[in-house]
Amino acid sequence: MDTTSVWRATAPESGHGPLRADVATDVLVVGGGITGVTTALLLAREGRAVVLLEADRLGSGGTANSTGNLYVTLAHGLAAIADRWGADVARQVVAQRRDAIAFIEGLAAQAGAGFRRCAQLVYAIDEQQREQIPREFDALARAGASVRLDTTVPAPLPRPVGDVLVLQDQAQFHPQAYVNLAARLAAQAGASIHEHSRVVELDIKAKRAATATGTVRAREVVLATHSPKGFHLVHAEMPVHREYGIARPLAGPDPGAGIFWCRGSEGLSVRTLEAGGQRYLICIGQEHRVGVHNGKASLMVVEAAAAKHFGPGPVSHRWSAQNYRSADGLPYIGRDASGCLVATGLATDGLTWGTVAARVIAEQLMGRTPAFGELCRATRFSPVKGARGMIEENAATVKALVKDYLTHRQAQHLDRLAPGDSAHVDAEGESFAAWRSPEGELFAVSPVCTHLGCKVHWNSVETTWDCPCHGSRFHVDGTVIEGPALAPLKRKHLDMGS
């Protein structure tokens, strides 16, 4: 299945070559999404020497697999922040995110990144979620957001149950086009931007990173990779989730510009996009824990919801994205215990949080101490505010380990693996994670994640092996896609007839 997002499909190639030398620099930025590219741009404009390494294409991680929505609230609600941290912190969150959106608007004005201001509508579609809307309205109003209540939504969106929260003056843009623009501006300011430059070795103590074709030594290292590469304490605090999205040509009723969040059993996020002369409907579904869900079933739920409310129609793009949620609701930004600077725990709010993080980290590296950086410091430990999240995350990790190592799991034999199927198989006295392509080619790799030893599980949509513990993901040949793992799954070449 092709899982190229509508953002990647409708933006030109960014065109930055791989690293092909051994270089030294002031700051190494690992990760070419909105966080990393914005960090590189801000530092280069301050006269710092910056090298940015991106494993694939710029934006190919969370940025180009996002919704392209920008908002001052949070996907899991500002009320939760107000409850955990108090009204003052909720006001700071809204102010920081509002400033980040204004920063994006100013940058996007320099090129066609599809930026537009619009309202965000949040409402319940079943009784279970109805009572959350007044709580959110109260939290947002107290935090200084421009918000009101209504009773209707544009057709043909799902009908609301109770009030509709209308958050005014939010925004949407084309995230891939924006990241390409920011990288181009960073390069013009002196930054060295390198795509297809996966970090395969990272010596944090020596501040040295190696790719297949070069090395970088730096005074400072910024890990802008969703989840920091290697071993970091924050890994124990972050549940990892995946959500699935689709885009289809919009030929029927059009809800117009806006961010539409339907809270309920369907959990649908809806928006539209105009790109390349085509108008698209974009729908994003609910979150699912990485490695323990059925990808195809999750995608089918989103497609069915789109057909139910907007009528039947061909789906042109399908994709998914991964997110890492902090234990206490705020992201982890700044220098962590390893000495690197990180930006993680952004949940599904990463476009705006990523911009906030980049601005904070750039300030810190210039010797300044932004107050919001202290609030979101990566070394914080909030046993009261984050206890539930930490317990849930560690319980899920232990459960995955127990399931895979201490209980019997049925393993198939290689000769029973049909084209298109995957399984943990037995062959030559060992167990492997195996997938046979539709053409019959066999891919067999070690089933043990190289990060902390959990066993990987199959993602039928992305055709990947995903780790349920901390979110590392691997191609069918074992190479790393994302997550904290640096080393690939060891590939085993087996007899096709085994």
Secondary structure as the mmCIF struct_conf table of DSSP 4:
data_model
#
loop_
_struct_conf.conf_type_id
_struct_conf.id
_struct_conf.beg_label_comp_id
_struct_conf.beg_label_asym_id
_struct_conf.beg_label_seq_id
_struct_conf.end_label_comp_id
_struct_conf.end_label_asym_id
_struct_conf.end_label_seq_id
HELX_RH_AL_P HELX_RH_AL_P1 VAL A 6 ALA A 9
TURN_TY1_P TURN_TY1_P1 THR A 10 THR A 10
BEND BEND1 ALA A 11 ALA A 11
HELX_LH_PP_P HELX_LH_PP_P1 HIS A 16 LEU A 19
BEND BEND2 ALA A 21 ALA A 21
STRN STRN1 ASP A 22 VAL A 30
BEND BEND3 GLY A 33 GLY A 33
HELX_RH_AL_P HELX_RH_AL_P2 ILE A 34 ARG A 45
TURN_TY1_P TURN_TY1_P2 GLU A 46 GLY A 47
STRN STRN2 VAL A 50 LEU A 53
BEND BEND4 ALA A 55 ARG A 57
TURN_TY1_P TURN_TY1_P3 LEU A 58 GLY A 62
HELX_RH_3T_P HELX_RH_3T_P1 THR A 63 ASN A 65
BEND BEND5 SER A 66 SER A 66
STRN STRN3 ASN A 69 LEU A 70
BEND BEND6 VAL A 72 THR A 73
TURN_TY1_P TURN_TY1_P4 ALA A 75 HIS A 76
HELX_RH_AL_P HELX_RH_AL_P3 LEU A 78 TRP A 85
HELX_RH_AL_P HELX_RH_AL_P4 ALA A 87 ALA A 108
TURN_TY1_P TURN_TY1_P5 ALA A 109 GLY A 112
STRN STRN4 ARG A 116 ALA A 124
BEND BEND7 ILE A 125 ASP A 126
HELX_RH_AL_P HELX_RH_AL_P5 GLU A 127 ARG A 130
TURN_TY1_P TURN_TY1_P6 GLU A 131 GLU A 131
HELX_RH_AL_P HELX_RH_AL_P6 GLN A 132 ARG A 142
TURN_TY1_P TURN_TY1_P7 ALA A 143 GLY A 144
STRN STRN5 VAL A 147 ASP A 150
BEND BEND8 THR A 151 THR A 151
TURN_TY1_P TURN_TY1_P8 ALA A 155 PRO A 156
BEND BEND9 LEU A 157 LEU A 157
HELX_LH_PP_P HELX_LH_PP_P2 PRO A 158 PRO A 160
BEND BEND10 VAL A 161 GLY A 162
STRN STRN6 VAL A 164 GLN A 172
HELX_RH_AL_P HELX_RH_AL_P7 PRO A 175 GLN A 188
TURN_TY1_P TURN_TY1_P9 ALA A 189 GLY A 190
STRN STRN7 SER A 192 HIS A 194
BEND BEND11 GLU A 195 HIS A 196
STRN STRN8 GLU A 201 ASP A 203
TURN_TY1_P TURN_TY1_P10 ILE A 204 LYS A 207
STRN STRN9 ARG A 208 ALA A 210
BEND BEND12 ALA A 212 THR A 213
STRN STRN10 THR A 215 LEU A 223
BEND BEND13 THR A 225 SER A 227
BEND BEND14 LYS A 229 GLY A 230
HELX_RH_3T_P HELX_RH_3T_P2 LEU A 233 GLU A 237
STRN STRN11 VAL A 240 PRO A 249
BEND BEND15 GLY A 252 GLY A 252
BEND BEND16 ALA A 257 GLY A 258
STRN STRN12 ILE A 259 ARG A 263
BEND BEND17 GLY A 264 GLU A 266
STRN STRN13 LEU A 268 ALA A 275
TURN_TY1_P TURN_TY1_P11 GLY A 276 GLY A 277
STRN STRN14 GLN A 278 ARG A 289
TURN_TY1_P TURN_TY1_P12 VAL A 290 GLY A 291
BEND BEND18 VAL A 292 HIS A 293
HELX_RH_AL_P HELX_RH_AL_P8 GLY A 295 PHE A 310
STRN STRN15 HIS A 317 TYR A 324
STRN STRN16 ARG A 325 ARG A 325
BEND BEND19 ALA A 327 LEU A 330
HELX_LH_PP_P HELX_LH_PP_P3 PRO A 331 PRO A 331
STRN STRN17 TYR A 332 ARG A 335
TURN_TY1_P TURN_TY1_P13 ALA A 337 SER A 338
BEND BEND20 GLY A 339 GLY A 339
STRN STRN18 LEU A 341 THR A 344
STRN STRN19 LEU A 346 LEU A 346
TURN_TY1_P TURN_TY1_P14 ALA A 347 THR A 348
HELX_RH_AL_P HELX_RH_AL_P9 GLY A 350 LEU A 365
TURN_TY1_P TURN_TY1_P15 MET A 366 GLY A 367
HELX_RH_AL_P HELX_RH_AL_P10 ALA A 371 LEU A 375
TURN_TY1_P TURN_TY1_P16 CYS A 376 CYS A 376
STRN STRN20 ARG A 377 ARG A 377
TURN_TY1_P TURN_TY1_P17 ALA A 378 THR A 379
TURN_TY1_P TURN_TY1_P18 PRO A 383 LYS A 385
BEND BEND21 GLY A 386 GLY A 386
HELX_RH_AL_P HELX_RH_AL_P11 ALA A 387 TYR A 405
TURN_TY1_P TURN_TY1_P19 LEU A 406 LEU A 406
BEND BEND22 THR A 407 THR A 407
STRN STRN21 GLN A 412 HIS A 413
HELX_RH_3T_P HELX_RH_3T_P3 LEU A 414 ARG A 416
TURN_TY1_P TURN_TY1_P20 PRO A 419 GLY A 420
STRN STRN22 SER A 422 ALA A 427
TURN_TY1_P TURN_TY1_P21 GLU A 428 GLY A 429
STRN STRN23 GLU A 430 ARG A 436
TURN_TY1_P TURN_TY1_P22 PRO A 438 GLU A 439
BEND BEND23 GLY A 440 GLY A 440
STRN STRN24 LEU A 442 VAL A 445
BEND BEND24 PRO A 447 PRO A 447
STRN STRN25 VAL A 448 VAL A 448
TURN_TY1_P TURN_TY1_P23 THR A 450 LEU A 452
HELX_LH_PP_P HELX_LH_PP_P4 CYS A 454 CYS A 454
STRN STRN26 LYS A 455 LYS A 455
HELX_LH_PP_P HELX_LH_PP_P5 VAL A 456 VAL A 456
STRN STRN27 HIS A 457 ASN A 459
TURN_TY1_P TURN_TY1_P24 SER A 460 THR A 463
STRN STRN28 THR A 464 ASP A 466
TURN_TY1_P TURN_TY1_P25 PRO A 468 HIS A 470
STRN STRN29 ARG A 473 PHE A 474
TURN_TY1_P TURN_TY1_P26 VAL A 476 ASP A 477
BEND BEND25 GLY A 478 GLY A 478
STRN STRN30 VAL A 480 GLU A 482
BEND BEND26 GLY A 483 PRO A 484
BEND BEND27 ALA A 487 ALA A 487
HELX_LH_PP_P HELX_LH_PP_P6 PRO A 488 LYS A 490
STRN STRN31 ARG A 491 LYS A 492
TURN_TY1_P TURN_TY1_P27 MET A 496 GLY A 497
#
